[in-house]
């Protein structure tokens, strides 16, 4: 297991990463905020489709009321909320969503990757248990 705090202190580059860890979301939050970074918990546990995913995004990212619940609106809203401050997004439940709607996870990863490159802000962490097989091999492991 990689020490997340050490990675953040070393200046983890913007991007999307897989991370094998048994820490709770609260332990991750404490580590991230202690390093001086903003923290967002994106928990899609129990979500099985695009509509549910976008609803969770609206709440987790505190998107505006006008958020249109479609991919273009997510791109625009993520861009609008960019402050330039480093932010760690812990995405819980992504494998469950992947099992039900691979396309939604694929598009979401594309959007997060692009936003990370453009804003220089996002570090999206797909947390997974150490004993699960790799399903998203093109995402680097921390």
C-alpha positions in Angstrom: 0.0 0.0 0.0 1.3 3.4 -1.0 1.4 6.1 1.6 -1.0 8.7 0.2 0.2 11.5 2.5 3.8 11.0 1.2 2.6 11.1 -2.4 0.7 14.4 -1.7 3.6 15.9 0.1 5.8 15.1 -2.9 3.3 16.8 -5.2 1.3 14.1 -6.8 0.7 15.2 -10.4 -2.9 15.8 -11.7 -4.5 12.7 -13.2 -6.5 9.6 -12.6 -4.9 6.8 -10.5 -5.8 3.4 -9.1 -4.8 2.9 -5.5 -4.9 -0.3 -3.5 -5.8 0.5 0.1 -7.9 -0.6 3.0 -8.1 2.8 4.6 -11.6 4.2 5.3 -12.9 7.2 3.4 -12.6 9.2 6.6 -8.9 8.2 7.1 -8.2 9.2 3.5 -10.0 12.6 4.1 -7.9 13.2 7.1 -4.7 12.4 5.3 -5.6 14.6 2.3 -6.7 17.6 4.4 -3.7 17.3 6.6 -1.5 17.7 3.5 -3.4 20.9 2.7 -5.4 19.6 -0.2 -9.1 19.8 -0.9 -11.0 16.4 -0.7 -14.1 15.1 -2.5 -15.7 11.7 -1.8 -17.4 10.4 -5.0 -19.2 7.3 -3.7 -21.0 5.5 -6.5 -21.7 2.4 -4.3 -25.1 1.1 -5.4 -25.1 3.2 -8.5 -25.7 1.2 -11.7 -26.1 3.8 -14.5 -25.2 7.2 -16.0 -28.2 8.9 -14.4 -27.2 7.8 -10.9 -23.6 8.6 -11.5 -24.4 12.2 -12.6 -26.7 12.6 -9.5 -23.8 11.5 -7.2 -21.5 14.0 -9.1 -23.9 16.8 -8.6 -23.9 16.3 -4.8 -20.2 15.3 -4.4 -18.8 18.2 -6.4 -21.5 20.6 -5.2 -22.5 21.5 -8.7 -24.9 24.3 -9.4 -28.6 23.8 -9.5 -28.6 24.3 -13.3 -26.4 21.2 -13.8 -28.1 19.4 -16.7 -27.3 15.8 -15.8 -25.5 15.0 -19.1 -21.9 14.6 -20.1 -21.5 18.1 -21.6 -23.0 19.7 -18.5 -20.5 17.7 -16.3 -17.6 18.9 -18.4 -18.8 22.5 -18.2 -19.5 22.3 -14.5 -16.2 20.7 -13.6 -14.4 23.5 -15.6 -16.5 26.2 -13.9 -15.7 24.9 -10.4 -12.0 24.8 -11.0 -10.1 27.0 -8.5 -6.6 25.9 -9.3 -6.3 24.5 -5.8 -5.1 20.8 -5.6 -7.9 18.4 -5.0 -8.1 14.7 -4.4 -11.3 12.9 -5.4 -11.6 9.5 -3.8 -13.9 7.5 -6.1 -15.5 4.7 -4.1 -17.8 2.1 -5.8 -16.4 2.6 -9.3 -16.0 -1.2 -9.8 -19.6 -1.8 -9.0 -20.6 0.8 -11.5 -18.2 -0.7 -14.0 -19.8 -4.1 -13.7 -23.2 -2.6 -14.6 -22.3 0.3 -17.0 -18.8 0.1 -18.4 -19.6 3.1 -20.8 -20.4 5.4 -17.9 -17.1 4.7 -16.1 -15.2 5.0 -19.4 -16.7 8.4 -20.2 -16.3 9.6 -16.6 -12.6 8.6 -16.7 -12.1 10.5 -19.9 -13.8 13.6 -18.4 -11.8 13.5 -15.2 -8.5 12.9 -17.1 -9.1 15.9 -19.4 -10.1 18.1 -16.5 -7.0 17.1 -14.6 -4.9 18.1 -17.5 -6.6 21.4 -18.2 -7.2 22.5 -14.6 -4.0 21.1 -13.0 -6.3 20.6 -10.0 -7.7 17.0 -10.0 -6.2 13.9 -8.7 -8.9 11.2 -9.0 -8.1 8.1 -7.0 -10.0 4.9 -7.9 -9.6 2.9 -4.7 -9.5 -0.9 -4.9 -8.8 -3.8 -2.6 -5.4 -5.5 -3.0 -6.9 -8.8 -4.0 -9.0 -7.8 -7.0 -7.9 -8.3 -10.6 -7.0 -5.4 -12.8 -10.0 -4.3 -14.9 -8.8 -0.9 -16.0 -5.2 -1.5 -17.1 -4.7 1.9 -18.7 -5.0 3.8 -15.4 -1.7 4.0 -13.5 -1.4 2.4 -10.0 -0.1 4.5 -7.1 
